[in-house]
Amino acid sequence: MKAYYLVRNGAADKAFELRDLPVLKPKAGEVLVHAEAFGLNFADVMARLGLYQDAPPLPAVIGYETVGRIAEVGEGVTNVKVGQRVVALSRFGGYAQAVITDARATMPIPEDMDAGIATCLATQYATAWYAAEEMVRLHEGDHILIHAAAGGVGIALIQMAKRRGAVIFGTAGSDEKLTYLKSIGVDYPINYRKVDFAKEIKNLGFDKKLDVIFDPIGGDSVKKGMKLLTAGGRLVTYGASSMTDAKGNIFKMIGVAKGFGIWSPIEFVTTSRSLLGINMLRIADNRPEILGRCINSVVDLTAKGELSPVVGKTFPHTQLAEAHEYLASRQSIGKVAILW
Ligand SMILES: NC(=O)c1ccc[n+]([C@@H]2O[C@H](COP(=O)([O-])OP(=O)(O)OC[C@H]3O[C@@H](n4cnc5c(N)ncnc54)[C@H](OP(=O)(O)O)[C@@H]3O)[C@@H](O)[C@H]2O)c1
């Protein structure tokens, strides 16, 4: 069994090496999955660039989600059986042909579910579900803004918000993505490279009228977003993609961190607005049952056809570097997945 090890930070073609994996044995509560596919997430790009504080020390196998079959179960595992096809979230270790993970983050999937579609579920769809269904409750007519709307988490949020009847503003960085967003029901697609998203929303007549903002960009995007919220409004922050623009420049990185703003609970009370944070790794570590519930919900709704994950592109594993550069190029729409 082999795995792609992240051996150095920097360009994708020099960053990964295919190496033998040690023999893996699941402990109590764990499962061993033999993989057919794995997914890429933007956090992997940040880990490759050395911008992700939770990434393990190098050399390391990164990656959060695996699709494959249960090869072995540890003591006490009852929710899945040997031979079953599953999607699983792992705390790193995903870029591998064999993955050990917590059984509670492992869900059976239909035999006929496309492997690429399944890679969307354990991280991007589970994160979106946690954000849009557990942390925040969307209601018909709510005005919501989704940043990086054409990405993996973004498309999942759009589908979940449409199920609830929300009015959607979505940002993306190209006109091709804007056309796509319109086609999947985004009411107000905004190209943030051409216009300032906050000014555009004000020009459209929605200043201080947004109920919920989903923000993985971070920095001053959060500060600007908070000013657009109405009473009862919530901003969910779950990433800092703008750190990639800082390109390791410590002063720019401090600028991004400061850009989030300094918030006082008193202001939240007086204006009745909230700032909420998500880190799914912390949820996986401390409340794996919540993560299991989220994965279960999105697997179920996908199998029923109520959610339709979008795979932008799949690559054979020999093109992992190209896949990474593609995701980093910010051209991708939906999921980027790798087939073994
Ligand atoms: N907190 C958590 O637990 C958690 C879990 C999952 C994902 N996330 C975060 O959610 C975000 C989306 O993840 P994903 O895997 O679904 O990736 P993705 O949205 O499929 O791809 C990233 C997209 O973000 C946009 N982007 C990248 N850098 C940007 C920048 N500097 N400024 C503005 N936009 C930028 C680009 O699209 P456009 O430029 O066209 O908009 C790019 O295509 C990431 O920030 C990720 O770290 C967080």
The ligand as an SDF file (V2000), in Angstrom:
LIG
                    3D

 48 52  0  0  0  0  0  0  0  0999 V2000
  -13.1190   25.5970    9.0690 N   0  0  0  0  0  0  0  0  0  0  0  0
  -13.3160   24.4100    8.5530 C   0  0  0  0  0  0  0  0  0  0  0  0
  -13.4980   23.4300    9.2820 O   0  0  0  0  0  0  0  0  0  0  0  0
  -13.3360   24.2670    7.0720 C   0  0  0  0  0  0  0  0  0  0  0  0
  -13.7500   23.0700    6.4670 C   0  0  0  0  0  0  0  0  0  0  0  0
  -13.7700   22.9910    5.0660 C   0  0  0  0  0  0  0  0  0  0  0  0
  -13.3640   24.0860    4.3260 C   0  0  0  0  0  0  0  0  0  0  0  0
  -12.9450   25.2090    4.9550 N   0  0  0  0  0  0  0  0  0  0  0  0
  -12.5200   26.3930    4.2010 C   0  0  0  0  0  0  0  0  0  0  0  0
  -13.5110   26.6790    3.2440 O   0  0  0  0  0  0  0  0  0  0  0  0
  -12.9160   27.2920    2.1020 C   0  0  0  0  0  0  0  0  0  0  0  0
  -13.3850   26.5830    0.8570 C   0  0  0  0  0  0  0  0  0  0  0  0
  -12.8000   25.2900    0.8440 O   0  0  0  0  0  0  0  0  0  0  0  0
  -12.9720   24.3270   -0.4010 P   0  0  0  0  0  0  0  0  0  0  0  0
  -12.1650   23.1260   -0.1290 O   0  0  0  0  0  0  0  0  0  0  0  0
  -14.4370   24.1910   -0.6920 O   0  0  0  0  0  0  0  0  0  0  0  0
  -12.2500   25.1510   -1.5610 O   0  0  0  0  0  0  0  0  0  0  0  0
  -12.8760   25.7880   -2.8800 P   0  0  0  0  0  0  0  0  0  0  0  0
  -13.8760   26.8200   -2.4390 O   0  0  0  0  0  0  0  0  0  0  0  0
  -13.3140   24.7150   -3.7950 O   0  0  0  0  0  0  0  0  0  0  0  0
  -11.6290   26.4870   -3.5360 O   0  0  0  0  0  0  0  0  0  0  0  0
  -11.1320   27.6590   -3.0160 C   0  0  0  0  0  0  0  0  0  0  0  0
  -11.7620   28.8810   -3.7230 C   0  0  0  0  0  0  0  0  0  0  0  0
  -11.6270   29.9730   -2.8320 O   0  0  0  0  0  0  0  0  0  0  0  0
  -11.4500   31.1490   -3.5630 C   0  0  0  0  0  0  0  0  0  0  0  0
  -10.2260   31.7950   -3.0500 N   0  0  0  0  0  0  0  0  0  0  0  0
   -9.0330   31.2350   -2.8830 C   0  0  0  0  0  0  0  0  0  0  0  0
   -8.1550   32.1250   -2.4240 N   0  0  0  0  0  0  0  0  0  0  0  0
   -8.8180   33.2520   -2.2740 C   0  0  0  0  0  0  0  0  0  0  0  0
   -8.4380   34.5280   -1.8450 C   0  0  0  0  0  0  0  0  0  0  0  0
   -7.1960   34.7870   -1.4810 N   0  0  0  0  0  0  0  0  0  0  0  0
   -9.3640   35.4810   -1.8200 N   0  0  0  0  0  0  0  0  0  0  0  0
  -10.6200   35.2000   -2.1950 C   0  0  0  0  0  0  0  0  0  0  0  0
  -11.0440   33.9810   -2.6350 N   0  0  0  0  0  0  0  0  0  0  0  0
  -10.1370   33.0240   -2.6600 C   0  0  0  0  0  0  0  0  0  0  0  0
  -11.2530   30.7720   -5.0350 C   0  0  0  0  0  0  0  0  0  0  0  0
  -12.4520   31.0110   -5.7690 O   0  0  0  0  0  0  0  0  0  0  0  0
  -12.8590   32.4990   -6.2420 P   0  0  0  0  0  0  0  0  0  0  0  0
  -11.6390   33.3670   -6.1200 O   0  0  0  0  0  0  0  0  0  0  0  0
  -13.3270   32.3590   -7.6480 O   0  0  0  0  0  0  0  0  0  0  0  0
  -13.9590   32.8670   -5.3230 O   0  0  0  0  0  0  0  0  0  0  0  0
  -11.0000   29.2820   -4.9830 C   0  0  0  0  0  0  0  0  0  0  0  0
  -11.4450   28.6230   -6.1400 O   0  0  0  0  0  0  0  0  0  0  0  0
  -11.4050   27.2630    2.3460 C   0  0  0  0  0  0  0  0  0  0  0  0
  -11.0080   28.5190    2.8880 O   0  0  0  0  0  0  0  0  0  0  0  0
  -11.2560   26.1910    3.3910 C   0  0  0  0  0  0  0  0  0  0  0  0
  -10.0780   26.3420    4.1610 O   0  0  0  0  0  0  0  0  0  0  0  0
  -12.9280   25.3170    6.2980 C   0  0  0  0  0  0  0  0  0  0  0  0
  1  2  1  0
  2  3  2  0
  2  4  1  0
  4  5  1  0
  4 48  2  0
  5  6  2  0
  6  7  1  0
  7  8  2  0
  8  9  1  0
  8 48  1  0
  9 10  1  0
  9 46  1  0
 10 11  1  0
 11 12  1  0
 11 44  1  0
 12 13  1  0
 13 14  1  0
 14 15  2  0
 14 16  1  0
 14 17  1  0
 17 18  1  0
 18 19  2  0
 18 20  1  0
 18 21  1  0
 21 22  1  0
 22 23  1  0
 23 24  1  0
 23 42  1  0
 24 25  1  0
 25 26  1  0
 25 36  1  0
 26 27  1  0
 26 35  1  0
 27 28  2  0
 28 29  1  0
 29 30  1  0
 29 35  2  0
 30 31  1  0
 30 32  2  0
 32 33  1  0
 33 34  2  0
 34 35  1  0
 36 37  1  0
 36 42  1  0
 37 38  1  0
 38 39  2  0
 38 40  1  0
 38 41  1  0
 42 43  1  0
 44 45  1  0
 44 46  1  0
 46 47  1  0
M  CHG  2   8   1  16  -1
M  END
$$$$
